[in-house]
Amino acid sequence: MKELSKSRRLFPHIILWLGILIIVFPIYFIFVASTHTSAEILAAPMPLNPGPHLFENYRRALLEGTKNMGVPVITMMKNSLIMALGISIGKIIVSLLAAFAIVFFRFPLRGFCFWSIFITLMLPVEVRIMPTYKVISDLGMLNSYAGLILPMIVSATAVFLFRQFFMSIPREIAEASQIDGATPMEFFRDILVPMTRTPIAAMFVIQFIYGWNQYLWPLLITTKPEFYTLLIGINRMMSGADVQIEWQIAMATTLLAMLPPVVVVILMQKQFVAGMTETEK
Amino acid sequence: MSSKQYEFKSPILPYLLVLPQMVIVFIFFFWPAAQAILQSFYLQDPFGGRMIFVGFQNYAKLFADPDYWQSFSVSAAFAVCITVSAMSIALFLAVQANKKIRMETFYKTMLIWPYAVSTLVSGVIWLFMFNPNVGVIAYVLKHRFGVDWQYLLHFDQAFILLTLAASWKQLAYNFVFFLAGLQSVPETLVEAAAIDGAGSATRFWKIIFPMLSPTTFYLLVMNLVYGFFETFPIVHAITQGAPGKSTGILVYKVWRDGVINLDLGGSAAQSVILMVLVIVLTVFQFRFLERRVTY
């Protein structure tokens, strides 16, 4: 491996740049489209350089929305944010408590609880949408944040990550805290949760993205525009004949919808990668 | 969990702790699952809500329906194509990124961030490039290469477009795992082989690739699950099942039959079949992992 010829040294760079190109190229089109007028896009082929309408388009997208759907991005972004935060924070809290019980306590139904949670591990919402829809509608939770969030908290990934992490913690710490007179909940709050910071951060990234990117579920249970998430908004903007679609606004919205989760991943890349590869294996 | 481990003792506290998770699992998982199973044995009149017990008739109807088998086979073909393309490209990129080269961190970040892009956005992006009326690539295909590009009319075009969009989205996920897998292959092992005269291809196929097999297997299952069950947004955005119903994958069919056609019994039977499929895949996955651990 010592004497690599120049071409062999360049090879990985070329391949990686190709990979990046494959990823960035389609997004460049979206960006360009979001800076032109609808007429320019419809007069195919659209220009390949950014146009002068960037601010105008994004202002309209953020504050007004398209003509066929009067909900501005700001409103939908708020909904997406509530849904993503509700799912990620809710799941982390519920899972921390459950993992704490399963790892640190011995109780008769422990095995039963463990297996009922385990079975949900890989089951995507997509396969149980209709029955879950019925439950939510029976509970009167259509068009509500609770309806958007609660069924998404089911899956067991977070419980498993925390369980694995808790099992690696030396039990002497728990025993010592008992001897010092701390109650189990004090141990949980003052020692265990602070120790779990990194896995919690990782889980937050993963669940935030998961929540932000939910599509089928909000599509089913939100019929009122004020509860639309961004992705549902994009779908509504893109429905209708090609000539009626306000492509520039829809594309601006698409880019805005990508932004928050991408920022989260880039800022927390390390925790996220570590957390992801640990949960699954 | 050995019994020697220190454990807290409390008669009620552990139940209070698992309660929220159990309530959610029961209300939003076991209850709907049970309802799906129950409903799959009934015929429901969508307006009056009257239920008539029909036994296995919903299943029998499904298995006798050529549309269902068509949907099943297109889903399987779709899942396999996505898995093969997204995994092989990601592995190739991960191998390059794992070499000690300049700008390593930049490359990794650039290939990891698309993990955050949602399946729907990926569908919209590819739709926009390939839309026969406004798409730039569609324009090039039509006017430079003389292709009759109408993916809503030609099944093969629709299938390719869906596969491209779905694989593009899955690249980053696979990349993250392959990179982590490659980083855990001991360097000394690879160097020893190099000293013994093994070329880079031999080193890869004889040493690195076998050591990656747990990662590869894990990704195989996850990609199949993704291809089968999580690609609804792409189909919904790009083809809506067209041409005809030919690209209506299983989850799309569940949705269409349940929401649009209001065939609740039939849709429930399909949900039950899908759940069984995922559970089989999960068990399969864990059997394998268990074996790996004991070896």
Interface residues (C-beta under 8 A of the other chain):
Chain A: M1 R9 F11 P12 H13 I15 L16 G19 I20 I22 I23 V24 P26 I27 F29 I30 A33 I41 L42 A44 P45 M46 L48 I93 V94 S95 L97 A98 F100 A101 I102 V103 F104 F105 R106 F107 L109 R110 C113 S116 I117 I119 T120 L121 M122 L123 P124 E126 V127 R128 I129 M130 P131 T132 Y133 K134 V135 L150 P151 I153 V154 V159 M167 R171 E172 A174 E175 Q178 P184 M185 F187 I209 W212 N213 Y215 L216 L219 L220 L231 I234 N235 M238 D242 V243 W247 A250 M251 T254 A257 M258 P261 V262 V264 V265 I266 Q269 V273 M276 T277 E280 K281
Chain B: M1 Q5 Y6 E7 F8 K9 S10 L13 P14 Y15 L17 V18 P20 Q21 M22 I24 V25 F26 I27 F28 F29 F30 W31 P32 A33 Q35 A36 Q39 I89 F92 L93 Q96 A97 K99 I101 M103 Y107 T109 M110 L111 I112 W113 P114 Y115 A116 V117 S118 T119 L120 V121 V124 I125 W126 L127 F128 M129 N131 N133 V134 G135 V136 A138 Y139 V140 W168 L171 A172 V176 F177 A180 E191 A194 P214 T215 Y218 M222 V225 F229 E230 F232 P233 H236 A237 V251 V254 W255 G258 V259 L264 S267 A268 S271 L274 M275 L277 V278 I279 L281 T282 Q285 L289
